[in-house]
């Protein structure tokens, strides 16, 4: 499943916390203040099964996350969960998806090296024969203004 983060993978000074991941339990998180800029003109795409386990990821996902494709396939998408994102954001995402609706929002994702990157995410249920068989997430580069707005608003949402 998801392993705890280890200091050998982290670039720079880091902070440590433990996050409770839905359906998985606690995970040791090591994170820095180093932002990886989202490259212009690239889309990050991934698909998961109904439980949120990654079944597909494109090269942009691999490049931005810092994980290999082999490390990503079969693990929960929450491997990217950053401690600065309020749980209410993920609650809204899952409640929206479980109703069969598209969700959009802004997420700060955690990289394997402890850094982070911001995305504007659109997540859609994949429906076949009336049944949800998984989810597709497409992430784009967010505007700097929207990132700054989230940085200001998110701490008050915990």
N, C-alpha and C positions, 0 to 999 in steps of 0.2 A: 504494500500500500504506500502511503506517503511516509517517507522517512523524515526524521528531524533534520533541520539544517545543521551544518557543521562549520566550524570556524575556517577550515581549510578552503572552503568554497567562497568565502566572503572577501570582497575587495574593500579595504578601508576600515575605519573604526565603525563598530556596530553596537547596536542596542539589542537586548534580548527580551523576549516575552514568550508566553505560551498562549496559543489560540485554540479554542475549542471548535473543531471543525465538525459540521453537521454529519452525522452518520459515521464519523471516523474516530472522533475523540481528540485528545490534546496533541498539538504539534509544537515543537520548539521552533521559534522563528527568530532568525538573526537578520536585522535590517539596518540599512545605512541611510544617509541623507543624500545619496548619489542618484541623480535622475538620469536615466537613459533617454535621450530625446527621441521622440517618435519620428521615424523618417517620412519625409514628404512622399506622397503618391503610393504608399503601400497599405494593403489591407491585411489584417491579421484574421485568419479564419480557422475555426475549429468546430468539430462536431462531438457531441457526447451521446451516450445512451441515456435512457430515462432517469437513471440515478446520478448522472453528472460525471460518469467516467469518460475520459477522452478516448474517442475512437478514430479521430482524424485531426491532423494539424498541418497547416502549410508552413513553408519555409520562413515566412515573416514571423509566425508564432514562435518557431524554434529560435530564430535570431533574437527576437526581443525578450523572450523569457530566459534565455541563457541555458536552458535545458536541451538535451538531445531529444530527437524524436522518440527514441527508444525509452527515454526516461519519462516522456509525457504520455505515451499511449498506454491506456489501461489504468491511469491514476485519476483521482478526482480533480475536476477543474479547480477546486479550492486550493490546489497546490500554489496558486497565484495570489491567494488572499493576503492582503496587506493589513496590518493592525490599525492603520489610519482610516479604514473604511468602516463606517458604522454598520452594525448588524442589520439595522432597519433597511438599508439599501438591498442587502441580499434577501431579506424577508420579502420586500416588495417584488424583487425579481422573480422569486420562486412562486409567490402567490399569483402574480400576473401570468406566468407560464402555465401554471397548473389550471388556470381558467381557459387555456388555449389561446392566449393573446400574446402579441409581440411586446417585448420590453425594450426600452431604451434608457440609457443613463451613462454616467461618467464614473469610471472606476480607476483607482490607483492600484496597479498590479505589482506584485513582488517578484523580483527576478531571483534566479538561483544564487547570484553573487551578492544578494542582500540589497541591491539597488532597486529602483522602481521605475515605472513608466505609466503615464496616464493614457486612457483610451476613452473614446466615445463608443459605447457598445450597443449593438442591436442584436437581440437574441430572439429566435423564432422557434416554436415547436415544429418538429418534423412529424407530419401526420400521414399515415398510410392506412387505408381502409378504415378510417375513423378512429384510429388508435395512435397515440403519441409514441413514436419509436425512438425519440431522442430530440436533441436540440442543436441548432446551428447558431454560432455566434460570429458576427462580423464586427471587427473593431477598426475604427478610423482614427486619424489624428484629431484630437480635440483642439479647439481654439485656446490660446493662452488665457484669454479673458474668462472662459468657462472653467479652466483649471483653477485660476485664482479665486473664482466664486466658490468652487467646491472646497478649496483649502480653508476658506473663511467659514463656510456653513457646516461642513461635516463634523467638526469637533463638538458643536452644540447638539448633535443628533445622537450622541452616545447615551 
